[in-house]
Amino acid sequence: MQGKMKLDQNRAPLYEAMNEHRLNRVVPFDVPGHKGGRGNKKLTDLLGEACLKNDVNSMKPLDNLCHPVSVIKEAQEIAADAFGAENSFFIVNGATGAVQAMVMSVCKAGDKIILPRNVHRSAINALVVCGAVPVYVNPGVNSQLGIPLGMTPEAVEQAIIENPDAEAVLVNNPTYYGICSDLKKITEIAHSHGLKVLCDEAHGTHFYFGDDMPVSGMAVGADMAAVSVHKTGGSLTQSAILLMGKQVSADYVRQIINLTQTTSASYLLMVSLDLARQNLALSGREFYEKTVKFAEYARREINAIGGYYAFGEELCNGSDFYAFDKTKLSIHTRAMGLAGIEVYDILRDEYGIQIEFGDIGNILAIITGGDRSLEIERLVSALYEIKRLYGRDPAGLYDHEYINPIVVTTPQQAFYAEQETLPIEQTAGRVCSEFVMCYPPGIPILAPGERITPDILEYITFAKKRGCNVTGCRDMRVEYLQVVK
């Protein structure tokens, strides 16, 4: 951004244009057909008249996301400035759409991309669509917590040396659990070999605005970053921003985005990005300072209960656990005899508390400055009661979340191959042609093209028994799997 004039972060161009449009009282003979809510009273009663009146269509005064030339273009330019990027695009298909646009912007069929296996399914979906070839770097694993960590720079460099024809490296920054790789060093290594660096920052919006946070993709010179602003940045669900560095052709990326993104972009989502950016640029530091205080307090209180482990920076090792996102409240539950998904269900069903997810051994509560002290206390108290009422010996619980994959063929080849349907217990040794994952977090247990092993089948069976939401399969009950013939 050196040499560029700083833009006015007090501005919210799309918001201003929408306000002007509303005040002009334009008669709508275009879509949407609810006509400002008058055509659907029950929906208007639920969401409010203001929401329905702002659910408008693309038009000259409001610009067009597919080909922005005025207020959306200006809003995106101000967003890029706020995030320290060269360019940005508003995405109305979540960070999923942004991740897929990143991958498809740098890879075509047959191109190799280096990435950790504990990526979100959106990245592997992009490989199914575009035909790129994954070169997986197995992340480190914390044996106590049983969760995957980050990639080491050494492992990334080795993958690059073994695959000199690779086009890009994709890095989680952070993982769902708040764990960060050494992004700066990985970026330097990748660039020295001529590879692009893509950052999945679905959970890293706050890295751009908070103090004393792990480093962001744009700050270390990454080429692209997918930022899910709705997760911790205050925009509406399904809204995200794709950030680009100087070496990326924004015009080409826009063409890639338009291959899959709707031509009827929601102005509710876009204006929420405009206003979230404005709020973060002006008040983000204070917002995330409050977030960290809440999370740190909760960590201390939960660890004082015993049985739980709300982990944090003490696990940073300068390698595969290079940095930790202090806003994340990741809690290990297995030591008190409960799977994370069991604690998740008890919190929701018995205490009226909805957390982000529970998996085999951990839960995650998303904390932001929008929370209240009383609610943090309520969560801590509920966890104390759950341990007292339900805690038991951990014997028999599954002790790891990540299994190294055996890749036989590319995701695209397996997904579109001739297939047969088999009872899941008969699939050991076969090549999977679909996804199997617990959602959230949406990291595949099996991806298309991977060998099914007894260890994986044991994991799936345990996850189902404990109540994890196992998704991705053609068979909704996950009793059968599609395998390559």
Secondary structure as GFF3:
##gff-version 3
##sequence-region A 1 485
A	DSSP	alpha_helix	13	23	.	.	.	ID=ss1
A	DSSP	alpha_helix	41	47	.	.	.	ID=ss2
A	DSSP	alpha_helix	49	53	.	.	.	ID=ss3
A	DSSP	three_ten_helix	60	62	.	.	.	ID=ss4
A	DSSP	alpha_helix	71	83	.	.	.	ID=ss5
A	DSSP	beta_strand	87	91	.	.	.	ID=ss6
A	DSSP	alpha_helix	94	106	.	.	.	ID=ss7
A	DSSP	beta_strand	112	116	.	.	.	ID=ss8
A	DSSP	alpha_helix	121	130	.	.	.	ID=ss9
A	DSSP	beta_strand	133	137	.	.	.	ID=ss10
A	DSSP	beta_strand	141	142	.	.	.	ID=ss11
A	DSSP	beta_strand	147	148	.	.	.	ID=ss12
A	DSSP	alpha_helix	153	162	.	.	.	ID=ss13
A	DSSP	beta_strand	166	172	.	.	.	ID=ss14
A	DSSP	beta_strand	179	180	.	.	.	ID=ss15
A	DSSP	alpha_helix	183	192	.	.	.	ID=ss16
A	DSSP	beta_strand	196	201	.	.	.	ID=ss17
A	DSSP	three_ten_helix	205	208	.	.	.	ID=ss18
A	DSSP	three_ten_helix	218	220	.	.	.	ID=ss19
A	DSSP	beta_strand	224	227	.	.	.	ID=ss20
A	DSSP	alpha_helix	229	232	.	.	.	ID=ss21
A	DSSP	beta_strand	240	244	.	.	.	ID=ss22
A	DSSP	alpha_helix	250	260	.	.	.	ID=ss23
A	DSSP	alpha_helix	267	305	.	.	.	ID=ss24
A	DSSP	beta_strand	309	310	.	.	.	ID=ss25
A	DSSP	three_ten_helix	313	315	.	.	.	ID=ss26
A	DSSP	beta_strand	323	324	.	.	.	ID=ss27
A	DSSP	beta_strand	328	332	.	.	.	ID=ss28
A	DSSP	three_ten_helix	334	336	.	.	.	ID=ss29
A	DSSP	alpha_helix	340	351	.	.	.	ID=ss30
A	DSSP	beta_strand	357	358	.	.	.	ID=ss31
A	DSSP	beta_strand	362	366	.	.	.	ID=ss32
A	DSSP	alpha_helix	373	390	.	.	.	ID=ss33
A	DSSP	alpha_helix	411	415	.	.	.	ID=ss34
A	DSSP	beta_strand	419	423	.	.	.	ID=ss35
A	DSSP	three_ten_helix	424	426	.	.	.	ID=ss36
A	DSSP	beta_strand	436	438	.	.	.	ID=ss37
A	DSSP	beta_strand	443	446	.	.	.	ID=ss38
A	DSSP	alpha_helix	454	466	.	.	.	ID=ss39
A	DSSP	beta_strand	470	471	.	.	.	ID=ss40
A	DSSP	beta_strand	480	484	.	.	.	ID=ss41
###
